Amino acid sequence: MQLGVTLEQELERLRAESVELGARSAPAAALHEWAVVRRLVDARAFSWTRLLASLEETVPPSVRLVSIAPGESEGRIEVRLSAEGRGVEDGLAFLKALQASKEFEGAFLTSVAETQRGIEFSYTMTYRPAAAGGGQS
């Protein structure tokens, strides 16, 4: 019986401590510092090798990548791409390939422009890397 009372007292003490800790808030400076640290860790965890390999499998032979700009938005990896092709069909073929890929979600065409080298296309999508099979970076 004594053990039961002691456990109940300990449980009540832990509950009170939990409520007290939950009511505390971290100082703004500490929260900002942790946000900076988290962004640095996330940036180190990002695998350019995996992204480029995924794009290599997706880009049609008639399309040339011009720029790749990954960024973080609401905990997701958002990627902006620019590519060039000989004609509109090339850009649409690339868009269809991105949309068919499991790693590129919500891909859409944001702009089309005629250049001296052909047609330039800009795309935006969410990148969801497949589970890592090895330690690429």
C-alpha positions as a printed Julia matrix, in Angstrom:
137×3 Matrix{Float64}:
  0.0    0.0     0.0
  2.85   2.38    0.83
  4.36   1.88   -2.65
  1.05   2.79   -4.32
  0.79   6.04   -2.39
  4.38   6.94   -3.21
  3.84   6.3    -6.92
  0.67   8.38   -6.91
  2.51  11.25   -5.19
  5.34  11.01   -7.73
  2.84  10.96  -10.6
  1.1   14.05   -9.23
  4.44  15.84   -8.79
  5.43  14.99  -12.39
  2.09  16.24  -13.72
  2.51  19.54  -11.88
  6.06  19.88  -13.19
  4.84  19.14  -16.74
  2.2   21.9   -16.49
  4.81  24.33  -15.18
  7.27  23.5   -17.96
  4.55  23.76  -20.59
  3.69  27.26  -19.39
  7.25  28.49  -19.84
  8.27  30.02  -23.14
 11.76  30.25  -24.58
 13.31  33.69  -24.99
 12.98  35.14  -28.49
 16.77  35.21  -28.94
 17.01  31.5   -28.16
 14.2   30.67  -30.59
 15.92  32.68  -33.33
 19.23  30.94  -32.61
 17.59  27.5   -32.82
 15.9   28.46  -36.11
 19.28  29.42  -37.57
 20.85  26.16  -36.36
 17.96  24.15  -37.82
 18.35  25.83  -41.23
 22.09  25.07  -41.21
 21.47  21.41  -40.36
 18.77  21.15  -43.03
 21.1   22.71  -45.61
 23.83  20.19  -44.77
 21.34  17.33  -45.02
 20.29  18.38  -48.53
 21.81  16.08  -51.15
 22.72  17.86  -54.39
 23.91  14.52  -55.75
 20.5   12.94  -55.25
 18.68  15.94  -56.77
 20.94  15.98  -59.83
 20.58  12.21  -60.28
 16.79  12.55  -60.14
 16.87  15.34  -62.7
 19.2   13.35  -64.95
 16.6   10.58  -65.08
 13.84  13.11  -65.85
 15.3   15.61  -68.34
 14.52  14.71  -71.98
 17.56  14.58  -74.33
 16.37  17.7   -76.19
 16.3   19.84  -73.0
 19.24  21.57  -71.33
 19.11  22.72  -67.71
 20.09  26.36  -67.25
 19.63  26.85  -63.5
 18.55  24.94  -60.4
 17.52  26.8   -57.25
 16.38  24.71  -54.27
 14.96  26.42  -51.21
 13.01  25.62  -48.07
  9.37  26.61  -47.67
  7.16  25.43  -44.81
  9.46  22.47  -44.16
  9.45  21.33  -47.79
 12.14  21.57  -50.45
 10.9   23.85  -53.21
 12.88  23.79  -56.46
 12.88  26.39  -59.22
 14.34  25.24  -62.54
 15.14  26.97  -65.79
 15.67  24.9   -68.91
 16.06  25.44  -72.64
 14.69  23.44  -75.52
 14.4   23.8   -79.27
 10.64  24.21  -79.18
  7.56  24.31  -76.97
  7.2   20.53  -77.31
 10.53  20.05  -75.48
  9.4   22.16  -72.53
  6.06  20.37  -72.32
  7.78  16.96  -72.51
  9.99  17.97  -69.57
  6.96  19.18  -67.61
  5.18  15.85  -68.2
  8.3   13.95  -67.08
  8.52  16.04  -63.89
  4.83  15.47  -63.16
  5.23  11.72  -63.7
  8.18  11.52  -61.29
  7.47  10.52  -57.69
 10.23  12.84  -56.48
  8.85  16.04  -58.04
  5.42  16.94  -56.73
  3.19  19.71  -58.03
  5.47  20.62  -60.95
  4.14  23.46  -63.05
  5.39  25.77  -65.75
  5.85  29.35  -64.53
  7.14  31.06  -67.67
  8.13  30.58  -71.31
 10.42  32.93  -73.22
 12.01  32.86  -76.64
 15.81  33.3   -76.6
 18.54  33.24  -79.26
 19.26  29.6   -78.38
 15.63  28.43  -78.4
 12.84  28.5   -75.86
 13.51  28.97  -72.15
 11.13  27.42  -69.64
 10.85  28.02  -65.9
  9.33  25.47  -63.54
  8.5   25.28  -59.84
  7.92  22.11  -57.84
  8.29  20.41  -54.46
 11.19  17.97  -54.3
 10.62  14.83  -52.23
 13.79  12.75  -52.37
 13.4    8.99  -52.33
 14.7    7.18  -49.28
 18.47   7.14  -49.35
 19.99   3.88  -50.43
 23.49   5.08  -49.69
 25.37   7.98  -48.22
 25.32  10.39  -51.16
 25.8   14.12  -50.71
